[in-house]
Amino acid sequence: MVRNLSVALGGFLLLTTCAGLCVDAQEREKDHKEVHTSLAAEYTVERAGYSRELWVGIPGAGLGMGEVTADDLRKALGKACDDTTSVAVIEPKLDEGTTEERETLAVVASRRALAGAFADVNSAMDGAVESDTRVVLVGVMDTCGIALRIANDKSSRVAGVVLIDPAVEDLPEIEAERMVGVDVLLHPRSDAEFERETETIVDRLGSWGLSARVLRGHSTFDNLKERVADAYQQLRGYQLIHEEPKPASAFELAGQLSAYNVVFVGELHGNPGAHRVELEVLRRMAKDGGPLALATEQFERDTQQVLDDYLAGKISEKEFREKGHLWPNYADYRPLVEFCKANKIPVIAGNIPRPLANRVYKEGVDVLEKFTDEEKSWSASEVKALPGAYRTKFFEAMGGMEGHTDAMERMYASQCFKDDTMADSVAKWLKENPKGRVLHINGNFHSKGGLGVPEKLEALVPTVKIAMVTCVQPGEDEEAAAEEWLVRVPGMRQTRQSAASSGR
């Protein structure tokens, strides 16, 4: 795996404890028997230059729980994860005690080792904050229960748990102390067995089970690297949807789009596969050379100066975060911004400030006449809420055309105002840089099928050549328009009914 920066760090934690006194109350042995023992928990970190995620593996060999060693799991994670993902392995070691005793002490020691690994990763990220790094624990077979218990701590930073081939009947029953996303990869099995084990997993996970993803693996567990890579690809990867021959990656696809001066990537907000696509396309367009700008829905035009000042190094990232009106999931976009900063690529704050769009929704398009000169500079000069395919698509997304109201018409106008403003922002940059290229990122509704921003941009710049790379979830419409390439990304989490709400 090629990383921007890869540094191996070693940490060591020695915990000498009395299980009946030092573990959490929920983890004490029922008979309160005191078991004196020493437990060592080592951790090793391979750090990415920018860590959008930290995947932490829990091997079992050191606990006498299976044959997966720390070194093997570290190598498997390192090969599977992309270069915005740091990798760590925590290895509890305990030579005595029952399985229950070893598991309980391993949870306590691993929580402390995890804090050390997390601190090591974030110490290398200049300007980043802790929320920029999402922690994902990876349990393999016998350590899946340990991973769940580590995550279920009120002070834990763990956001997700990945369980690879767990012993389903041995998983602990979780009474959730906090919200954690759980993904489970099971080896191939019959439909009936898969459904039965899925039901068991959901029941044991309690409230976590309501959104847990249970996936089928593509091979039996005979190769650790393949199994870990399978899990990572299904949860964080993407798949290009094209007739053969097709490019091997979004990076390679972007290389085939050099004749287009504007490339739209339609994302699913917060989808890790979509954000990987964006970064790969940006990197390839930068490699191709020539004037290039990144334009985004995520930055609003009234923050352009703040954005410019940050990219130029005139203000700190702390000040940028305070003044830039950043989205809550800015961690997903930080790799793009930092790449642009490092490579002196301008970033266009393309969207209309949300308060102005809200005024159109509340008061109608005539409110534009009340805008101040400054507000007019932050938006397109007019709202083009036209009839046609985009309007039909919008009303269908809102529940259908029947019984639509004036409020719905204003909502459509507000949507179009955003599209008009984003198109206007790109058109202005192209006018100043006639030989330049633009990568525009936005939610896929704004560009899928060439509707929304692309058609608005074509109306402003008839000579523009536009390509679209559109991310879709499994089960979504996969019919591409002309000059559109589709990418299938991991599906969003489903929401199941609880037993109480379903009457069980």
N, C-alpha and C positions, 0 to 999 in steps of 0.2 A: 504494500500500500504506500503510495506516495503522499507525503504530508508536507504542508508548508513548514512545519517545524516538528521534529519528533525527538523528544528528550526522555530518556528512561530515568525515573526517580524511584528510589527505594524508601519505604517507610516501615517502621517496625513498632508494633504495640504489644507489650507484655502485660496481660491482665491476670493478676493473682486474686482470686475472689472466693467467697463462700457463697455458693449458689442460693442458699436459703436466705441470705441477707442482702445481696447486692443486685440481684436481678429484679426486673419489674414485677409488681404484685401479680399481674396476669400470667407471668412466666414461671412462677414458683412451683415447685413440686407440691402436689396436693397434700402430702404428709409432712411438708416443711422439713424434710430430712436435710441436714447440712452435709454438703459434699465439698471437701476442700481439694482444690486442684489448681493447676496452673494452665492457662490457655494463652497461646501466642497467636496473634493475627497479623500477618504480614500483608503489605499491599505494594503493588507495582503499578506505575502510571506511565502510559505513552501519551504524550500531550500533543494535541493538534495546535496549530498556530492560532486558530480561532475555534473555540469549542462551543458549538451550538448545543451539543449534547455530550454527556459523559456516560458511556456504557460500562457498567461494572459487573464483572462475572464472579460467580461464587462456585468454585470447584469443590469437589467432594473428597478427593484423595486424602487430603490432610486430616480429615475427620473419620477416615475409614468408611466413607459413604460413596462407593463407586470408584471408578478408575480414572475419572477426568482430573488431570493434574492442572495446576495453576499455569504452568508453562504452555501446555497444549491449548488451554482455554484462551490465554492471552494472545497466542498466535492466531487462533481461529477468529477472535474478535478483531484483531488488527487487520486481518485480510478481508474481513467482511465489511467493516465500517468505512464510510467515506472520510474525506480529509477535513471535514468540519466536526468530526466526532473524536473526542479523546477516549481512550480505552484504559480501564484499570481492572485489576484482578485482586480480590481479597481472599487470602488463604488462611482460614482458621486452622490451628493445629492442636489436637487434643488426643492424647494416647490412652486415656482411661475414662471410666464412667460408662453409664448406659447410653443408648442412642438418644434418649430424651435429655439426659444431662448434657451430652455433647452439643446437641442442637440448641439448647437454651443458652449455654455459655457462648456458643458461636454467634448467636444473635447479638448478645451484648457486646462482645469484642468487635464484631463486624461493623456495628453501628459507629463505634469510635474510629475504626480504621477508615470507614467511608468518609467521615468528616475530614480526616487527614488527606485522603485522596482528592476530595472536592476542593479543599484549600490549596493543594498543590496545583491543580488545574487552573483555578481562578487567579492565582498569584502571577501567572504568566500572561494574563489577558489585560493588556494596558487599556485602562479606561472602562473596561466591562464591569458589570455588576453581577451579583450572584444569580439574579433571575435570568441572566442571559444563558446560563448553562442548565439544561434540563437533565436530571439524573435518572438513568434507567438501570435497574438491576436485572441481571440475567441469571436465572437459576437453571441448572441442567440436571435433569432426572432427580436424583435424591436430594439435591439442595434447593429444589423449588419451594418447599415449605419454609426453609430458612429465609429465602429471598422475600417471601410474603411477610414473614414476621418482622424482618428488618424494616420493611417499608411501613408497617403499621405502627408507627410511633408518632406521637403528636409533634415532636420536634424534628421529624425526618424531613430531608429535602427531596426525597425520592418522589418523582412524578409518575414513573411508570415501572412496571415489572413485566419481564418477558420470561415465560416458563417454557422450556424446551423439553418435550417428552417427559412430563411429570408422571409419577406414580399417582394416578388420579384419586384412587381410594385413600391414599395416605396424606392428601393435602389437608392442612389444618382448616378448621372452620373459623372464618374471619368475622369478628365483630369490629367493623371498621371504626378506627379512631380519626381518620382523615380520608380525603378523596385521593385515590390512586387508580390510574388506568392499568388494566391487566390484559396482556395478550398471551395466548397459549398456542404453541405449535405441537400438534400431535402427529405421530408417524401414520402413514397410510393404513386405513382399516375400512371395514364395511360401513355402509351408510347407517345401518342400525347401531353398530358399536359406536360410531362417531356421535350420533345423536344421543345415545345413552350416556356416554362420557361427558359430552357437552352439558347435559342436564346436571350431572353430578358436580362438575366444575362450577357451574353457575350457582348451585345451591350452597356449596362450601364457601364460595367467595362472598356470600351475603350481598350487601349493597354494591360491592365492587362487581359482582357478577351481572348486574343489570346492564352494564355497558362493556363487559369483557368481550374481546374478540377471540374466538376459538377457530384456528385455522388448520387446514390439512397440510402436512409436509409433503414434499415431492419425492422423498426417499426414506427408507428405513434408517435407523441410527447405526450406520456402519462407518461413518466418516464424520468426525466432529466438525471439521472445517466446512463441509458441505451443509451440515444441519444449521450451524450458526449463520452461514451465508444465506441459506434459504429463509431463515427467520428475518434477517435484516432486510433482504430484498422484498419480502412480502409486507413488511411494516414500514420501511423507509425508502423503498426503491420506486421504480417506474418501469413501464413497458411501452415502447413505441409501437403504434398501430399503423402499419403500412403494408402495402403489397411488397413482395420480394422483388429485387433485393432491397433491404432496408438498412439504414445506418445503425451502428451498434450502440450509440448513445446520443443524448441530447447535444453533447459537445460536437460529435461528428455531424449530426443533423444541421446544427448551426453553420458548420462549414460549407454545407451545400446551399445555404441561403445567402451567399455573398452578393447575389445580384439584387437583393431586396434592400432598400435603404431604411425601411422601418419593419421591425419584427415585434409582433405582439406575443407575449406569453400570458395566456389566461390561466390564472392559478385558482386553486381552492384555498381560501385563506387558512393558514395554519397547517396545511397538509405538507408533511415533510418531503414527500416525493416531488410535489410541485416546486418547492423551494430549492431542491437539488437541481431540477431542470433549469430554473432561472439562473442559478449561479453558473452552471455549465455553459449555457448559451452566452452569458455575459463574458465569460473567460474566452470563449472561442471568437466572439466578435472583436474583443480587444486584441487577440492574437492576429486576426486578419489585418489589422492596421487601419490607418485613416482616422479622421475625426469621428468620435463616438460619444454619445450621451446616453445615460440611463434616465428614462422618464417613468414616474410611478404614480399610481393612484394613492399610495400610502402617505405622500407628502402633499400638503396644501400650499397654494401659491403665496399665501401671506407669510410663509416660513422660508421662502427662497433665500433671503439674505442670511438667515441663521444657518441654513444648510451650506451656502457658499462659504461662509466664514469658517465653519467646521472643516470642510474639505480643504480649505487653504491653510489650516492650522492656526487660524487667528483666535479661535476660542477652544476651550477644552470640551471633551466629550460630556462632562458633567453639565456644562452650560448648554450644550446642544440638546441634551436630554430634557433640561428644564424648559427650554424655549421652543423646541421643535415640534410640539404637539404630536409626539410619537404614538403610534398604535400600541395597544397593550402587548401585542406579540412582536415587538420590535426585534427581539432576538432572532426571529426568522429572516429579517431584512438586514441585520447588521453585517453579515458577511458580504452582501452586495455593496453596502455603503463603504465598508472598510477597503474592499477591493478597488472601488472607484477612487477613494482617497489615496491609496498607495500608488495607483497608476494614473493619477491626474485626469480622471474621466469626470466631466461635469454630470451632476444629477439634477434633473428638472423636477421641481416640485409642481406636479401637473394638475392636481385636483383643485376644485373650488373649496374654499373654507366651508366647513359643514354648516355654520350658522346662516350663511347666505343661501345654501341649498334648502335649508329648513324654512327660510322666509318664503321661497317660491312655493313650497308645499303648503304653507299656512295661508299665504295671501294671493297666490297666483302669479303669473308671469309679469303682470303690470307692475309688480313691486320693483322691477329692475330700474324703473324711472326714479325711484327713491334712493338708489344706491349713491353713496358718495363717490367722488372721483377715485379715491383710494380703493374702495370696494369694487368699482368697475375694473380696476387694473388687476384684480384678483379673479376675474371671471370672464367668460366669453361675452361678447357684446350683445348676444341675443340667445333666446331659447328656441331650439328647433324641435318641438315636440310633434313630429310628423306622423301621419298614419302610415301603415305598411307593416312589414314583417316584424320589425322590432316592437312596435306597439302591441301587436297580437301576442308576441312572445312574452312581453311584460305582463299583460293582463292575464294570460294563462298561468304565469308563475304566481300571480296574486290570487288565483282561485277561479279564473274563468272570466268570460266577457259578460256573463249575465248579471244584470243589476248593478253595473258599475256606476259610481257616483261622481260628483264634482271633486270630491276629495281624492278619489282614485285618479282622476285626470290631472290633478295638481301633483300627485305623487309621481305620475309618469313624467310630467314636466320637470320635476325636480331631478329625476333620474337622468333625463336628457340634458339638463343643465350641467351635470357632472361630466357627461360624455362630451358635450360641446366644449367645455373648458379644457378637458384633457387633450382633445384634438387641437384646440387653439394653441395650447402650450407647445405641442410638438411642432405645429406648423410654423410658429414664430422662430423656434430654434433652427428648423430646416431653412427658413428664409435667410437667417444669418450665417448658416453653414451649408450652402447648397451641395457640397460634396460629402456631407456628413451622413452618418447612420445613427439610428435610434433603436434602443431596446426599450419597449414599453411593457411594464408589468401591471396587471390589474386582475380583479376577479373575473373568472371566465365568462360571466354573463355580459360583461362590457365589451367583449370582442368575439365571442363564439359565432362561427358562421359568417364572419365579416360584418356583423351588425354592431350597432353601438358606436364605439370610438372609431374603428376603422372606416366605416362609411362616412362619418362626420369628417374625418381627416381627408378622405378622397375628395369630398366636396370643397374643402379649403385648398387642397394641393392636388389638382387633377393628375399631375405627372408622377405622383408618388407611387412607388412599388412596395406593396405591403404583403408580408407573409405572417401567418398566424400559427402559433404552436399552442394548442389548447389542451389543458389537462381535464380529464374526465374520470369519474369514479366507475368501478365495475357496475354494469347494469344501465348506465347512462347511454343516451343516443350516441352512436359512434359513426354517424354519417358526416363526413368532412365536406366543407365547401371548397371551392377552388382556392388554391394557394393556402390551404390549411392542413396542418399536420397534427394528428391527435396523439396524446400520451395518456395511457391508463395509469393512474396513481392509486395508492391504497385507499380503500373505502373508509368513510367516516364510521365512527363507532355507532352501533345500533343501540337503541334504548328498549330494554325488555320491561315487562310489567313485573312488579314484585309479587310474591305469593299472596300478600294481603290484598293488593289492589285487584288481582285477578281472581280472587275468591277461593284460592287453594287452601 
